[in-house]
Amino acid sequence: MNTMENLSDGAPAADHLGPVCGPVHCVWEGGAELGEGLLWSMREQALYWVDILGCRLHRLDLTTGALREWTFAETISALAERTGAPGLIVTLRRGFALFDPATDSEPRYLHQPEPELPGNRFNDGKCDAQGRFWAGSMDFACEVPTGALYRYDPDGQCTRHDEGFVVTNGPTWAMDSGGLCLYFNDTLQGSTYRYDVDPAAGTLSNKQLWHRMAPGDGLPDGMTTDALGRVWIAHWGSACVSCHDPVTARELGRVLLPTSHVTTCTFGGPDLHTLFITTARTGLTPEQLAAEPLAGGLFAVSVDSPGLPANLFGG
């Protein structure tokens, strides 16, 4: 089964070569309502991901194949490992919290930045290289632009950097000709924005529309960056992950999936050459669910270039 469309044409320069991928296979058929929040743990050699609407955290040990699951009283959507302590920083519905899977203790909130917005929840997020956790909020009903992009620092400071989003996804980082950039998805508008980043200060500037998905090609959901700087974007509603040049946003290729709602992706495995991909069942009709029995599953595909290790919180 050919699961990769390579869109490079002619004889492109090396930095414009499209990715080469192996066959896609499903590694977990649990049928998440809304799979998201992928994290590859280098120190545990294990993969974490969440079912946001199912309020569950999952862990897969690639060495033993052992699966674990934790259920929460509210949504859990994104996570990162901590540098100087065991466990994870996570986003629950209301904001940033700590949770240690090894102890099974209740999560402990660190900060809830939107007490005035009870209809919001947090969605996607991850750490930058300086150990700061970036995450976006959104309208739970996916109707009004009450979402924002936040940065939560190890010292407890929380900063709002942008706002006016209905559904947020990302971020990821890459280098372009101007330096380090942050990429962030305004999902319902089909748009990916890039911001210039001051790494030391943790500030953003020069917001620009970087990419807009074509009509009928789904909506941009979660994303990641590989070691070549290529940006990989999951397509909600279009059964694929696309790979893009970080400067021009030119599409270089795409991984095809057997289910419509593709939600995020990250690199993992011992050599970081495996692209893991989450999907969702929510939003599919009974007819679509019957036609897509692996909807909500976790998928994996080998890729020619490795990804980058996940940044730790508190760096």
C-alpha positions as CSV (number, residue, x, y, z in Angstrom):
1,M,0.0,0.0,0.0
2,N,1.5,3.3,-1.1
3,T,0.9,5.7,1.8
4,M,3.1,8.6,0.7
5,E,2.6,11.2,-2.0
6,N,5.9,12.9,-2.8
7,L,5.1,16.3,-4.4
8,S,8.7,17.4,-5.2
9,D,9.1,18.0,-8.9
10,G,12.0,18.3,-11.3
11,A,15.4,18.2,-9.5
12,P,14.9,20.2,-6.4
13,A,17.7,21.4,-4.1
14,A,18.6,19.1,-1.2
15,D,16.7,21.2,1.3
16,H,13.5,20.9,-0.8
17,L,13.5,17.2,-1.1
18,G,10.3,15.5,-0.1
19,P,10.3,12.9,2.6
20,V,10.6,9.2,2.0
21,C,8.2,7.2,4.2
22,G,7.5,3.5,4.7
23,P,4.0,1.9,5.1
24,V,1.6,3.2,7.7
25,H,0.5,0.8,10.3
26,C,-1.9,1.1,13.3
27,V,-0.2,0.4,16.6
28,W,-3.2,1.0,18.8
29,E,-6.9,0.4,17.8
30,G,-8.5,1.8,21.0
31,G,-10.7,4.3,19.1
32,A,-10.1,7.6,20.9
33,E,-12.8,10.1,20.7
34,L,-10.2,12.8,20.2
35,G,-6.6,11.5,20.1
36,E,-4.0,14.3,20.6
37,G,-1.1,15.3,22.8
38,L,1.6,13.0,21.5
39,L,4.9,12.9,23.5
40,W,7.8,10.6,23.0
41,S,9.8,10.2,26.2
42,M,13.5,9.6,25.5
43,R,14.2,8.7,29.1
44,E,11.4,6.1,29.3
45,Q,11.5,5.0,25.6
46,A,7.7,5.2,25.7
47,L,5.0,7.1,23.9
48,Y,2.3,9.2,25.7
49,W,-0.9,10.5,24.1
50,V,-4.3,11.6,25.3
51,D,-8.0,11.2,24.4
52,I,-9.1,14.8,25.1
53,L,-12.9,14.1,25.1
54,G,-12.4,10.7,26.8
55,C,-10.4,12.5,29.6
56,R,-7.7,9.8,29.4
57,L,-3.9,9.6,29.2
58,H,-2.3,6.6,27.5
59,R,1.3,5.3,27.6
60,L,2.8,2.7,25.3
61,D,6.2,1.1,26.1
62,L,7.7,0.2,22.8
63,T,10.2,-2.2,24.3
64,T,7.6,-4.4,26.0
65,G,4.4,-3.4,24.3
66,A,2.8,-2.7,27.7
67,L,-0.1,-0.2,27.7
68,R,-1.2,1.9,30.6
69,E,-4.1,4.3,31.0
70,W,-5.1,7.0,33.4
71,T,-8.6,8.6,33.6
72,F,-9.2,12.2,34.7
73,A,-12.2,14.2,35.9
74,E,-11.7,16.7,33.1
75,T,-10.1,17.1,29.7
76,I,-6.4,16.6,29.4
77,S,-4.9,17.8,26.1
78,A,-1.1,18.3,26.1
79,L,1.9,17.3,28.1
80,A,5.7,17.5,28.5
81,E,8.3,15.9,30.8
82,R,9.9,17.8,33.5
83,T,13.7,18.4,33.7
84,G,14.4,18.4,37.4
85,A,11.6,16.3,38.7
86,P,9.6,13.2,37.8
87,G,6.3,13.3,36.0
88,L,4.7,15.7,33.6
89,I,3.4,19.2,33.1
90,V,0.0,18.9,31.4
91,T,-2.9,21.1,30.3
92,L,-6.2,20.2,31.8
93,R,-9.4,22.0,30.9
94,R,-8.7,25.1,32.9
95,G,-4.9,25.5,32.5
96,F,-1.5,24.2,33.5
97,A,-1.0,21.3,36.0
98,L,1.5,18.7,37.3
99,F,0.8,15.0,37.1
100,D,3.1,12.1,37.9
101,P,2.0,8.8,36.2
102,A,4.3,6.8,38.5
103,T,2.4,7.7,41.7
104,D,-1.2,7.8,40.3
105,S,-1.8,10.9,42.4
106,E,-4.3,13.5,41.5
107,P,-3.1,16.2,39.2
108,R,-2.2,19.6,40.8
109,Y,-3.1,22.8,39.1
110,L,-0.3,25.4,38.7
111,H,-2.2,28.2,37.0
112,Q,-5.7,28.8,35.5
113,P,-5.4,31.9,33.2
114,E,-9.0,32.2,32.1
115,P,-11.4,32.2,35.1
116,E,-13.6,34.6,33.2
117,L,-14.1,32.2,30.3
118,P,-15.9,29.0,31.6
119,G,-16.8,28.0,28.1
120,N,-13.1,27.6,27.1
121,R,-10.8,24.7,27.5
122,F,-7.1,24.2,26.8
123,N,-6.0,22.3,23.7
124,D,-2.6,21.7,22.1
125,G,0.8,22.7,23.5
126,K,4.5,21.8,24.0
127,C,7.8,23.1,25.4
128,D,10.4,25.3,23.7
129,A,14.1,24.7,23.9
130,Q,14.3,27.0,27.0
131,G,11.9,24.8,29.0
132,R,8.8,27.1,28.7
133,F,5.5,25.4,28.0
134,W,3.4,27.0,25.2
135,A,-0.3,26.1,24.9
136,G,-3.5,27.4,23.4
137,S,-7.0,27.7,24.7
138,M,-10.2,27.4,22.6
139,D,-13.9,27.6,22.8
140,F,-15.2,24.2,23.9
141,A,-18.1,24.5,21.5
142,C,-15.8,25.6,18.6
143,E,-18.0,28.6,17.8
144,V,-16.6,31.9,19.2
145,P,-13.0,33.4,19.1
146,T,-12.2,33.2,22.8
147,G,-9.0,31.2,22.4
148,A,-5.5,32.5,23.1
149,L,-1.8,31.5,23.0
150,Y,0.0,31.3,26.4
151,R,3.5,30.8,27.6
152,Y,3.9,29.2,31.1
153,D,7.4,29.6,32.6
154,P,9.1,27.4,35.2
155,D,9.0,30.3,37.6
156,G,5.2,30.3,37.4
157,Q,4.9,33.4,35.2
158,C,2.1,33.0,32.6
159,T,2.0,35.3,29.5
160,R,-0.7,35.7,26.9
161,H,0.9,36.3,23.4
162,D,-2.0,36.3,21.0
163,E,-5.7,35.9,21.1
164,G,-8.9,35.8,19.0
165,F,-8.9,32.1,18.0
166,V,-11.8,29.7,17.9
167,V,-9.7,26.6,17.9
168,T,-5.9,26.6,18.5
169,N,-3.4,24.0,17.5
170,G,0.4,23.7,17.6
171,P,2.9,25.2,18.2
172,T,6.0,24.0,16.6
173,W,9.4,25.7,15.9
174,A,11.8,25.9,13.0
175,M,14.4,28.1,11.5
176,D,13.9,30.2,8.4
177,S,16.0,32.9,6.7
178,G,15.2,35.3,9.5
179,G,16.0,33.0,12.4
180,L,13.9,31.0,14.8
181,C,10.1,31.0,14.1
182,L,7.1,29.7,16.0
183,Y,4.2,28.2,13.9
184,F,0.7,28.2,15.2
185,N,-2.6,27.0,13.7
186,D,-5.9,29.0,13.6
187,T,-7.7,25.8,12.8
188,L,-11.2,26.8,11.8
189,Q,-9.7,29.5,9.5
190,G,-7.5,26.9,7.9
191,S,-4.5,29.1,8.6
192,T,-1.0,28.6,9.9
193,Y,0.8,31.7,11.2
194,R,4.5,32.2,11.8
195,Y,6.0,34.5,14.4
196,D,9.6,35.6,14.9
197,V,10.9,34.4,18.2
198,D,13.3,36.0,20.6
199,P,14.5,32.8,22.3
200,A,16.1,34.5,25.4
201,A,13.1,36.7,26.1
202,G,10.4,34.3,25.0
203,T,8.6,37.0,23.0
204,L,6.9,36.8,19.6
205,S,6.7,39.5,16.9
206,N,6.0,39.9,13.2
207,K,3.0,37.6,12.9
208,Q,2.5,36.5,9.3
209,L,0.2,34.2,7.5
210,W,2.5,31.3,6.5
211,H,0.1,28.8,5.0
212,R,-3.6,28.4,4.3
213,M,-5.1,25.0,3.4
214,A,-6.9,24.7,0.2
215,P,-10.7,24.3,0.2
216,G,-11.6,20.7,0.6
217,D,-8.1,19.7,2.0
218,G,-9.2,19.7,5.6
219,L,-8.1,22.0,8.5
220,P,-4.7,22.3,10.1
221,D,-4.5,20.5,13.5
222,G,-1.4,19.5,15.5
223,M,2.1,19.6,14.0
224,T,5.8,18.9,14.5
225,T,9.2,19.6,13.0
226,D,11.9,17.2,11.9
227,A,15.7,17.5,12.0
228,L,15.8,19.0,8.5
229,G,13.4,21.8,9.7
230,R,10.5,20.5,7.7
231,V,7.1,21.2,9.3
232,W,4.5,18.3,9.4
233,I,0.9,19.2,9.8
234,A,-2.1,16.9,10.6
235,H,-5.2,17.5,8.4
236,W,-8.5,17.3,10.3
237,G,-11.0,16.0,7.8
238,S,-8.6,15.1,5.0
239,A,-7.0,11.8,6.1
240,C,-3.3,12.9,5.9
241,V,-0.3,14.5,7.3
242,S,1.5,17.0,5.0
243,C,5.2,18.0,5.1
244,H,6.2,21.5,4.3
245,D,9.3,23.6,3.6
246,P,9.7,25.9,6.7
247,V,10.4,29.0,4.7
248,T,8.1,28.9,1.7
249,A,5.4,26.5,3.2
250,R,5.7,24.6,-0.1
251,E,4.2,21.1,0.4
252,L,6.8,18.4,-0.1
253,G,4.7,15.3,0.4
254,R,2.0,13.8,2.5
255,V,1.4,10.6,4.5
256,L,-2.1,9.1,3.8
257,L,-4.2,7.7,6.6
258,P,-7.2,5.3,6.5
259,T,-9.4,7.7,8.6
260,S,-10.6,11.2,8.0
261,H,-9.8,13.1,11.2
262,V,-6.0,13.3,11.7
263,T,-5.2,15.3,14.8
264,T,-1.4,15.5,15.5
265,C,2.0,13.9,14.9
266,T,5.4,13.6,16.6
267,F,8.6,11.7,16.0
268,G,9.7,8.9,18.3
269,G,11.3,5.5,18.6
270,P,14.9,4.9,19.6
271,D,16.3,6.8,16.6
272,L,13.4,9.3,16.2
273,H,12.7,8.0,12.7
274,T,9.1,7.0,13.4
275,L,6.3,9.5,12.9
276,F,3.5,8.7,15.3
277,I,0.0,10.0,14.3
278,T,-3.2,10.3,16.4
279,T,-6.7,10.4,15.0
280,A,-10.3,11.0,16.2
281,R,-13.7,9.4,16.0
282,T,-15.6,12.5,17.1
283,G,-17.4,14.4,14.3
284,L,-17.8,11.3,12.1
285,T,-21.2,10.1,11.0
286,P,-22.3,6.5,11.7
287,E,-21.7,5.7,8.0
288,Q,-18.1,7.2,8.2
289,L,-17.4,5.2,11.4
290,A,-18.5,2.0,9.7
291,A,-16.2,2.8,6.7
292,E,-13.3,3.8,8.9
293,P,-12.9,1.1,11.6
294,L,-9.5,2.4,12.7
295,A,-10.8,6.0,13.4
296,G,-9.4,7.1,16.7
297,G,-6.4,4.8,16.4
298,L,-2.7,5.6,16.8
299,F,-0.6,5.1,13.7
300,A,3.1,4.9,12.9
301,V,5.3,5.4,9.8
302,S,9.0,5.3,9.3
303,V,10.5,8.5,7.8
304,D,13.9,9.1,6.2
305,S,14.9,12.1,8.4
306,P,14.6,11.9,12.2
307,G,12.6,14.2,14.3
308,L,13.9,16.2,17.2
309,P,13.7,15.2,20.9
310,A,10.9,16.7,22.8
311,N,11.9,19.7,25.0
312,L,11.6,19.3,28.7
313,F,9.8,21.7,31.0
314,G,12.0,23.7,33.4
315,G,15.1,23.6,31.2
